[in-house]
Amino acid sequence: MAEIFFITRGHHDHIDKFVRSMRNLYFPFVSKEKTTGGMDVNVTRQIDGQLRPYQLWGYVCPEQFMQPLCNSLGIPTEETWLDTKINEKTNTSKGGNSFISGFGVKGILTALRLALGAEKLPKVDMEKGILTQPIYRDHINVLGIGFRKDMNGKTRLGEHELI
């Protein structure tokens, strides 16, 4: 078995169609089984490929809501460069953010942040609150990479943040 890594980008409806078509792929898989007489026999079965979503998202919101959104998502986490066990402080049975890569998730997230030209996320500050609308996060890891501020620009409405 092998796992191929790639990133998708596109309109949500088209991505959904892509995901559906990837879930419909089946491959012949040869395995050995013992017969009732004890002989080893090669058996070919059809197995489905597993689409495992590792998705890179960008979410745009007004800057004053960045901290409450990060607080609601539980990012950033406290993993270190060399964590190889689940961090019990940030991991819960539903919506836990721990993700163990063998190398340490912080190294991977730092590399992604640098590649995207993003700044470090601010530390969790619960005094700035959370969003009033709940975010569904059951069984989903949300790993914070970083952020980039939008540029200010002029439009017919005046000078403001460009989204």
One Martini backbone bead per residue (centre of mass of N, CA, C, O) as a GRO file, in nm:
protein
  163
    1MET     BB    1   0.101   0.033   0.016
    2ALA     BB    2   0.009   0.380  -0.063
    3GLU     BB    3   0.067   0.739  -0.017
    4ILE     BB    4  -0.073   1.021  -0.167
    5PHE     BB    5   0.016   1.362  -0.189
    6PHE     BB    6  -0.223   1.641  -0.201
    7ILE     BB    7  -0.363   1.944  -0.335
    8THR     BB    8  -0.660   2.126  -0.337
    9ARG     BB    9  -0.836   2.346  -0.579
   10GLY     BB   10  -1.169   2.487  -0.570
   11HIS     BB   11  -1.476   2.444  -0.620
   12HIS     BB   12  -1.677   2.286  -0.407
   13ASP     BB   13  -1.851   2.116  -0.609
   14HIS     BB   14  -1.600   1.994  -0.758
   15ILE     BB   15  -1.470   1.866  -0.515
   16ASP     BB   16  -1.704   1.676  -0.448
   17LYS     BB   17  -1.685   1.518  -0.715
   18PHE     BB   18  -1.398   1.422  -0.677
   19VAL     BB   19  -1.448   1.265  -0.414
   20ARG     BB   20  -1.658   1.069  -0.526
   21SER     BB   21  -1.470   0.945  -0.747
   22MET     BB   22  -1.248   0.843  -0.548
   23ARG     BB   23  -1.448   0.654  -0.380
   24ASN     BB   24  -1.502   0.464  -0.660
   25LEU     BB   25  -1.232   0.316  -0.629
   26TYR     BB   26  -1.098   0.002  -0.746
   27PHE     BB   27  -0.878  -0.277  -0.646
   28PRO     BB   28  -0.667  -0.525  -0.692
   29PHE     BB   29  -0.611  -0.779  -0.430
   30VAL     BB   30  -0.352  -0.984  -0.320
   31SER     BB   31  -0.394  -1.281  -0.122
   32LYS     BB   32  -0.342  -1.506   0.139
   33GLU     BB   33  -0.500  -1.827   0.186
   34LYS     BB   34  -0.652  -2.079   0.363
   35THR     BB   35  -0.764  -2.372   0.330
   36THR     BB   36  -0.920  -2.643   0.462
   37GLY     BB   37  -0.643  -2.813   0.384
   38GLY     BB   38  -0.388  -2.588   0.427
   39MET     BB   39  -0.358  -2.422   0.174
   40ASP     BB   40  -0.202  -2.188  -0.019
   41VAL     BB   41  -0.392  -1.909  -0.161
   42ASN     BB   42  -0.458  -1.698  -0.412
   43VAL     BB   43  -0.648  -1.394  -0.363
   44THR     BB   44  -0.880  -1.188  -0.539
   45ARG     BB   45  -0.970  -0.857  -0.451
   46GLN     BB   46  -1.177  -0.585  -0.402
   47ILE     BB   47  -1.060  -0.261  -0.325
   48ASP     BB   48  -1.077   0.039  -0.173
   49GLY     BB   49  -0.990   0.341  -0.177
   50GLN     BB   50  -0.842   0.593   0.040
   51LEU     BB   51  -0.972   0.898   0.132
   52ARG     BB   52  -0.754   1.132   0.297
   53PRO     BB   53  -0.809   1.431   0.442
   54TYR     BB   54  -0.571   1.691   0.370
   55GLN     BB   55  -0.650   2.022   0.438
   56LEU     BB   56  -0.611   2.339   0.292
   57TRP     BB   57  -0.695   2.642   0.455
   58GLY     BB   58  -0.864   2.956   0.394
   59TYR     BB   59  -0.967   3.222   0.618
   60VAL     BB   60  -1.179   3.506   0.599
   61CYS     BB   61  -1.156   3.786   0.828
   62PRO     BB   62  -1.178   4.008   1.043
   63GLU     BB   63  -0.921   4.092   1.250
   64GLN     BB   64  -1.092   4.114   1.527
   65PHE     BB   65  -1.177   3.783   1.483
   66MET     BB   66  -0.924   3.603   1.499
   67GLN     BB   67  -0.901   3.525   1.801
   68PRO     BB   68  -1.187   3.402   1.848
   69LEU     BB   69  -1.151   3.186   1.628
   70CYS     BB   70  -0.902   3.046   1.746
   71ASN     BB   71  -1.037   2.978   2.015
   72SER     BB   72  -1.267   2.801   1.889
   73LEU     BB   73  -1.046   2.601   1.743
   74GLY     BB   74  -0.780   2.560   1.928
   75ILE     BB   75  -0.570   2.782   1.827
   76PRO     BB   76  -0.294   2.707   1.911
   77THR     BB   77  -0.087   2.463   2.007
   78GLU     BB   78   0.152   2.270   2.233
   79GLU     BB   79   0.334   2.154   2.045
   80THR     BB   80   0.637   2.014   1.958
   81TRP     BB   81   0.904   1.913   1.773
   82LEU     BB   82   0.905   1.605   1.944
   83ASP     BB   83   0.627   1.500   1.939
   84THR     BB   84   0.496   1.141   1.980
   85LYS     BB   85   0.251   1.217   2.156
   86ILE     BB   86  -0.040   1.275   2.285
   87ASN     BB   87  -0.189   1.571   2.383
   88GLU     BB   88  -0.398   1.593   2.653
   89LYS     BB   89  -0.469   1.904   2.655
   90THR     BB   90  -0.573   1.910   2.330
   91ASN     BB   91  -0.711   1.630   2.359
   92THR     BB   92  -1.016   1.496   2.249
   93SER     BB   93  -1.270   1.297   2.148
   94LYS     BB   94  -1.373   1.582   2.040
   95GLY     BB   95  -1.181   1.786   1.849
   96GLY     BB   96  -0.895   1.718   1.847
   97ASN     BB   97  -0.553   1.861   1.786
   98SER     BB   98  -0.391   1.621   1.781
   99PHE     BB   99  -0.082   1.542   1.588
  100ILE     BB  100   0.107   1.266   1.488
  101SER     BB  101   0.419   1.226   1.283
  102GLY     BB  102   0.711   1.151   1.442
  103PHE     BB  103   0.853   1.446   1.434
  104GLY     BB  104   0.655   1.677   1.469
  105VAL     BB  105   0.421   1.913   1.403
  106LYS     BB  106   0.575   2.182   1.425
  107GLY     BB  107   0.764   2.142   1.182
  108ILE     BB  108   0.544   2.126   0.965
  109LEU     BB  109   0.399   2.396   1.030
  110THR     BB  110   0.644   2.577   0.988
  111ALA     BB  111   0.696   2.506   0.694
  112LEU     BB  112   0.418   2.600   0.592
  113ARG     BB  113   0.433   2.891   0.691
  114LEU     BB  114   0.684   2.969   0.524
  115ALA     BB  115   0.567   2.888   0.242
  116LEU     BB  116   0.313   3.102   0.286
  117GLY     BB  117   0.401   3.369   0.434
  118ALA     BB  118   0.343   3.350   0.742
  119GLU     BB  119   0.240   3.414   1.053
  120LYS     BB  120   0.214   3.375   1.367
  121LEU     BB  121   0.010   3.273   1.591
  122PRO     BB  122  -0.155   3.362   1.846
  123LYS     BB  123  -0.201   3.311   2.149
  124VAL     BB  124  -0.408   3.202   2.363
  125ASP     BB  125  -0.698   3.435   2.445
  126MET     BB  126  -0.980   3.419   2.639
  127GLU     BB  127  -1.037   3.731   2.686
  128LYS     BB  128  -1.135   3.760   2.369
  129GLY     BB  129  -1.290   3.511   2.321
  130ILE     BB  130  -1.564   3.376   2.139
  131LEU     BB  131  -1.778   3.254   1.938
  132THR     BB  132  -2.129   3.239   1.929
  133GLN     BB  133  -2.093   3.040   1.703
  134PRO     BB  134  -2.077   2.726   1.656
  135ILE     BB  135  -1.828   2.470   1.581
  136TYR     BB  136  -1.792   2.195   1.406
  137ARG     BB  137  -1.548   1.923   1.553
  138ASP     BB  138  -1.599   1.634   1.525
  139HIS     BB  139  -1.332   1.441   1.448
  140ILE     BB  140  -1.132   1.705   1.416
  141ASN     BB  141  -0.841   1.837   1.300
  142VAL     BB  142  -0.697   2.155   1.404
  143LEU     BB  143  -0.426   2.318   1.239
  144GLY     BB  144  -0.223   2.576   1.292
  145ILE     BB  145  -0.017   2.790   1.093
  146GLY     BB  146  -0.129   3.093   1.009
  147PHE     BB  147  -0.101   3.446   0.899
  148ARG     BB  148  -0.247   3.706   0.686
  149LYS     BB  149  -0.265   4.018   0.606
  150ASP     BB  150  -0.438   4.246   0.470
  151MET     BB  151  -0.464   4.491   0.256
  152ASN     BB  152  -0.477   4.815   0.195
  153GLY     BB  153  -0.738   5.008   0.027
  154LYS     BB  154  -0.897   5.166  -0.250
  155THR     BB  155  -1.226   5.274  -0.287
  156ARG     BB  156  -1.536   5.411  -0.314
  157LEU     BB  157  -1.553   5.375   0.019
  158GLY     BB  158  -1.247   5.388   0.063
  159GLU     BB  159  -1.029   5.312   0.318
  160HIS     BB  160  -0.945   4.958   0.344
  161GLU     BB  161  -0.978   4.640   0.384
  162LEU     BB  162  -0.890   4.375   0.185
  163ILE     BB  163  -1.079   4.069   0.076
   0.00000   0.00000   0.00000
